[in-house]
Amino acid sequence: MKKKSILFIFAHPDDETFACGISISKYSETKMASTHLLCATKGQAGKAGEPPLCTPEELPRFREQELRDACAILGFDQVDVWEYQDKFLNTVPVDELVTRIHQAIHQIQPEIVVTFAPHGISGHPDHLAISHATTQAVLSLGPDTSVRKLYYATRSSEEGFGTMKPPFSDPIESITTIIHAPEYMPKVADALRAHRTQHLSVERVFPGVTKGEHYSVPPNNHYILAWHSLPNYTIQGKEADFFDGLA
């Protein structure tokens, strides 16, 4: 019997931990599903830390290694990092991104695909671009695809993001799915600390994490079920599992 599989598709190193760390940890550690990541850039437009941990020329290599370290902590089964330029993902032809996402889906055969909500939480243009491309890719799959559900990672406007209110969020009424697993807060904090060059962003959003604490890490991740191919499926209340409704 084929093991269930989830494909997370994001733009930058650290997007996975910020947006979905609790969920990734839960599915990975419990062996409920294999977890796979596509990261479209190496985050080379980001900061190198304060004081800098590397030169600007070294930053892509540093951030890719940080990503792989964080993903090892979270328990990802597979990590693929693409070579697109940070902050310019929206200049890549959508058809090119869609084709590459189709290729990954064909290889991995996931039932679940997760990406940013169309607003990208932060509004970063790369977040918007990867959300759009992933949506187009899923909606253009053939009838024999393995994909049964597409989820948008977001945050409830009532709860915020860490200790901050993100620039974009969604009302709790729009949230269809809440993955609640507070036992993984320490693991997510460890993964956040692995993104060492991004310590300023980590500390701003999750105060205390860079000092070894985990209490500012939210105990849950929020999602909107954007698309599914499940006959007669309706959500009662809030889903607590990506695989609700799948046989």
C-alpha positions as CSV (number, residue, x, y, z in Angstrom):
1,M,0.0,0.0,0.0
2,K,1.4,3.4,-1.0
3,K,2.3,5.7,1.9
4,K,0.4,9.0,2.0
5,S,2.4,11.9,0.9
6,I,2.4,15.7,1.3
7,L,4.2,18.2,-1.0
8,F,5.0,21.7,0.4
9,I,5.9,24.3,-2.1
10,F,7.4,27.6,-1.0
11,A,9.7,30.4,-2.2
12,H,12.5,30.8,0.4
13,P,14.4,29.0,3.0
14,D,12.5,29.4,6.3
15,D,9.1,29.7,4.7
16,E,8.5,26.1,5.6
17,T,9.2,26.5,9.3
18,F,7.5,29.9,9.7
19,A,4.3,28.8,8.0
20,C,4.0,25.0,8.5
21,G,6.5,23.9,11.1
22,I,3.9,22.3,13.5
23,S,2.2,20.4,10.7
24,I,5.5,19.1,9.1
25,S,6.7,17.9,12.5
26,K,3.5,16.1,13.2
27,Y,3.2,14.2,10.0
28,S,6.9,13.4,9.9
29,E,7.4,12.2,13.4
30,T,4.2,10.2,13.6
31,K,4.9,8.7,10.2
32,M,1.4,9.6,9.1
33,A,2.7,10.7,5.7
34,S,6.0,11.3,3.9
35,T,6.8,15.0,3.6
36,H,8.5,16.7,0.7
37,L,9.6,20.3,0.1
38,L,10.1,22.3,-3.0
39,C,11.9,25.6,-2.3
40,A,12.1,27.9,-5.4
41,T,15.0,30.1,-4.4
42,K,18.1,30.0,-2.1
43,G,17.0,33.3,-0.3
44,Q,20.0,35.1,-1.7
45,A,18.3,38.5,-1.3
46,G,18.0,38.1,2.5
47,K,20.2,39.3,5.2
48,A,23.4,37.5,6.3
49,G,22.8,38.2,10.0
50,E,24.0,40.9,12.4
51,P,26.9,40.7,12.6
52,P,27.1,39.0,9.2
53,L,27.8,35.2,9.3
54,C,29.0,35.2,5.7
55,T,29.6,37.4,2.7
56,P,26.7,38.3,0.2
57,E,28.4,35.9,-2.3
58,E,28.3,33.1,0.3
59,L,24.7,33.7,1.4
60,P,23.0,31.4,-1.1
61,R,25.1,28.4,0.0
62,F,24.7,29.3,3.7
63,R,20.9,29.6,3.4
64,E,20.6,26.4,1.5
65,Q,22.5,24.6,4.2
66,E,20.4,26.2,6.9
67,L,17.3,25.1,5.1
68,R,18.6,21.5,4.9
69,D,19.5,21.6,8.6
70,A,16.0,22.9,9.5
71,C,14.3,20.3,7.3
72,A,16.3,17.5,9.0
73,I,15.0,18.8,12.3
74,L,11.4,18.9,11.1
75,G,11.8,15.5,9.5
76,F,11.3,16.1,5.8
77,D,11.8,13.0,3.7
78,Q,12.9,15.0,0.6
79,V,14.1,18.6,0.0
80,D,14.6,20.1,-3.5
81,V,16.0,23.6,-3.9
82,W,15.7,25.4,-7.2
83,E,18.0,28.1,-8.5
84,Y,15.6,31.0,-9.2
85,Q,16.7,34.5,-8.1
86,D,15.2,35.7,-4.8
87,K,12.8,38.6,-5.2
88,F,12.5,37.9,-8.9
89,L,10.3,34.8,-8.9
90,N,7.4,36.8,-10.3
91,T,9.5,37.4,-13.5
92,V,9.8,33.7,-14.2
93,P,7.2,32.6,-16.8
94,V,4.3,30.9,-15.0
95,D,4.3,28.1,-17.5
96,E,7.9,27.3,-16.6
97,L,7.0,27.1,-12.9
98,V,3.9,25.0,-13.6
99,T,5.8,22.6,-15.7
100,R,8.4,22.0,-13.0
101,I,5.7,21.6,-10.3
102,H,4.0,19.1,-12.6
103,Q,7.2,17.2,-12.8
104,A,7.6,17.1,-9.1
105,I,4.0,16.0,-8.6
106,H,4.6,13.2,-11.1
107,Q,7.7,12.0,-9.3
108,I,6.4,12.3,-5.7
109,Q,2.7,11.4,-6.3
110,P,1.4,13.4,-3.3
111,E,-2.3,13.4,-2.3
112,I,-1.9,16.8,-0.6
113,V,-0.2,19.9,-1.9
114,V,0.4,23.0,0.4
115,T,1.5,26.5,-0.6
116,F,1.0,30.0,0.5
117,A,-2.4,31.7,0.4
118,P,-2.6,34.1,-2.6
119,H,-1.7,37.0,-0.3
120,G,1.5,35.3,0.8
121,I,1.0,36.2,4.5
122,S,3.8,38.8,4.2
123,G,2.8,40.0,0.8
124,H,6.3,39.2,-0.6
125,P,6.1,39.0,-4.4
126,D,7.9,35.7,-4.4
127,H,5.2,34.3,-2.1
128,L,2.5,35.5,-4.4
129,A,4.3,34.0,-7.4
130,I,4.7,30.6,-6.0
131,S,1.1,30.5,-4.7
132,H,-0.2,31.4,-8.2
133,A,2.1,28.9,-10.0
134,T,1.2,26.1,-7.6
135,T,-2.5,26.8,-7.9
136,Q,-2.3,26.8,-11.7
137,A,-0.3,23.6,-11.6
138,V,-2.8,21.8,-9.4
139,L,-5.8,23.1,-11.4
140,S,-4.3,21.9,-14.7
141,L,-3.5,18.4,-13.6
142,G,-5.2,15.6,-15.5
143,P,-7.9,13.3,-14.0
144,D,-5.4,10.6,-13.1
145,T,-3.4,12.7,-10.8
146,S,-2.5,11.6,-7.3
147,V,-3.4,15.1,-5.9
148,R,-6.7,15.2,-4.1
149,K,-6.4,18.4,-2.1
150,L,-4.7,21.8,-2.3
151,Y,-4.2,23.8,0.8
152,Y,-3.3,27.5,1.4
153,A,-1.1,28.2,4.4
154,T,-2.3,31.3,6.2
155,R,-3.0,32.7,9.7
156,S,-6.2,33.5,11.4
157,S,-6.5,37.3,11.8
158,E,-7.8,36.6,15.3
159,E,-4.6,34.7,16.4
160,G,-1.8,36.4,14.4
161,F,1.6,35.0,13.5
162,G,3.9,34.3,16.4
163,T,3.6,37.5,18.5
164,M,2.9,39.6,15.4
165,K,-0.1,40.5,13.2
166,P,1.1,39.6,9.7
167,P,0.3,42.1,6.9
168,F,-2.2,39.6,5.5
169,S,-4.3,37.0,7.2
170,D,-7.8,35.5,7.0
171,P,-10.8,35.6,9.3
172,I,-11.3,32.5,11.4
173,E,-14.5,31.8,9.5
174,S,-12.4,31.3,6.3
175,I,-10.0,28.9,8.0
176,T,-11.0,25.3,7.1
177,T,-8.2,23.4,8.7
178,I,-6.3,23.7,11.9
179,I,-3.4,21.4,12.6
180,H,-3.0,21.6,16.4
181,A,0.1,19.9,18.0
182,P,1.7,21.9,20.8
183,E,4.0,19.1,21.6
184,Y,6.1,20.0,18.5
185,M,6.6,23.7,19.6
186,P,10.2,22.9,20.8
187,K,11.1,21.1,17.6
188,V,9.8,24.1,15.5
189,A,11.9,26.4,17.6
190,D,14.9,24.3,17.0
191,A,14.2,24.5,13.2
192,L,13.8,28.2,13.4
193,R,17.2,28.5,15.1
194,A,18.8,26.5,12.3
195,H,18.1,29.5,10.0
196,R,21.0,31.3,11.7
197,T,21.4,34.1,9.2
198,Q,17.8,35.0,9.7
199,H,18.0,35.4,13.5
200,L,16.7,39.0,13.3
201,S,13.5,37.9,11.6
202,V,13.1,34.9,13.8
203,E,13.4,36.9,17.0
204,R,11.1,39.7,15.7
205,V,8.3,37.2,15.0
206,F,9.0,34.6,17.7
207,P,10.6,36.5,20.6
208,G,12.8,34.3,22.8
209,V,13.4,31.6,20.2
210,T,17.0,32.7,19.4
211,K,17.7,32.5,23.2
212,G,16.6,28.9,23.4
213,E,12.9,29.4,24.3
214,H,9.9,28.1,22.3
215,Y,6.8,29.6,24.0
216,S,6.2,32.2,21.3
217,V,5.8,29.5,18.6
218,P,2.1,29.0,17.8
219,P,0.8,25.6,18.7
220,N,-1.1,25.3,15.5
221,N,-1.0,26.0,11.8
222,H,-3.9,27.4,9.8
223,Y,-5.0,26.5,6.3
224,I,-7.7,27.1,3.8
225,L,-8.8,24.1,1.6
226,A,-8.6,25.8,-1.8
227,W,-9.5,22.8,-4.0
228,H,-10.3,19.2,-3.7
229,S,-11.5,16.3,-5.9
230,L,-13.4,14.4,-3.2
231,P,-17.0,13.5,-4.3
232,N,-19.7,14.8,-1.8
233,Y,-17.0,16.0,0.6
234,T,-18.1,18.7,3.0
235,I,-16.2,20.0,6.1
236,Q,-18.0,19.8,9.4
237,G,-16.5,22.5,11.6
238,K,-12.8,22.6,11.1
239,E,-10.6,19.9,9.7
240,A,-7.9,18.6,12.0
241,D,-6.1,16.5,9.4
242,F,-5.1,17.1,5.8
243,F,-6.3,13.6,4.9
244,D,-9.9,14.1,6.2
245,G,-12.2,12.7,3.6
246,L,-9.6,10.6,1.9
247,A,-10.2,6.8,2.0
